[in-house]
C-alpha cells in the first residue's frame, strides 16, 4: 500500500518515524541544522509520495516564535557597542556580502532559474530559518527559498570547517554538550512568555512574519537590557525545528522536485560564487585591517551563523568580532530584505 492510500494517522506515524531516523542520522555526522533538515526531508518524501498530512497553523506560529527567541539568544549584548567602535569596517563587510547576494539573486531571476523575489530571499545571507519564514510572509515560493538556503548552510559550514581544520593543523573541534531536559527556571519561564505574547501580538497586528519578528525583537531588547536571559529548552527547540521543517517539506510536489533538480547546478554555482566573494573580502580585511585570516574568513562567511559560532568558539580566532559581523549582517538583512526583494522582482 502506498503512502497516499494509507489513513492520515498512519501517514503521521510514518512522517514522525522517518523524521526521527533522519534527524538522528544527521546529528550523528554533525550536519548543520540536522533537527530541521531531517524532518524537512522526511516531509518532502511523504508529500512527493502523495501524502495528505498538513501542519496546523497554531503549532507552526509558536514554532516561529521559538525560532525568533533562538535567534535573539545568539545576538551578543555587546553587538551594538562593537559596531559603534568600528562601524565603517562592519558596515563595509555587511554591504559587500548583501550586495553580492543581491546581485546573484538578480542574476538567478534574470536567467529565469527562480522568480525574482524567490531568488533574492534564497540568496539572502542571513539565518536560514528566519530567511525562509520572512520569504513566506513576502509571498516568495518558500519551497525554493528553503532549498537554496539550506543547501548554502551545508556548503558554507563544510567549507568553513575544512578551512578551519587546515588552519588549525587538523585540530579536533569539540561540539558543545547538549542538555535535552535542563531545569525549568525563571529564565525559561520568561522566554516562553516572550514567545506566547510575541506570537499573539504578531498575529493580531498582522505584521509580515510577525510571529517570528515580534518575539525576536522582544528577546533582543530583554536580553540587551538584562531583564532576562533568553533560555529555550533543547526539547522545545527540537519540536519547533521539526514543525518548521514539516511545514516546508509538506509543500513539495514531484513537479517542484523535478524543477529543483534541473536548477541545481546553477544554484550550486551561485553559492560557490558567493562563498568566493566573501572569501575575497575576508582577504581584504586581512590586508587592510590586520585581522588574522581565519577570523576574517569566519566573519564574512555568508550564513550558517550557528555553525560558524561552533567553529569560531573552538579555534584561535577573535570570537566577538566574528559573531558581531554575523549578527550585524543578519539584522540589516532583516531590515532591507523585503524592500530589496520587491525592488529586484520589479526589474526582473
Beta strands, then each sheet from edge to edge (+ up, - down):
end
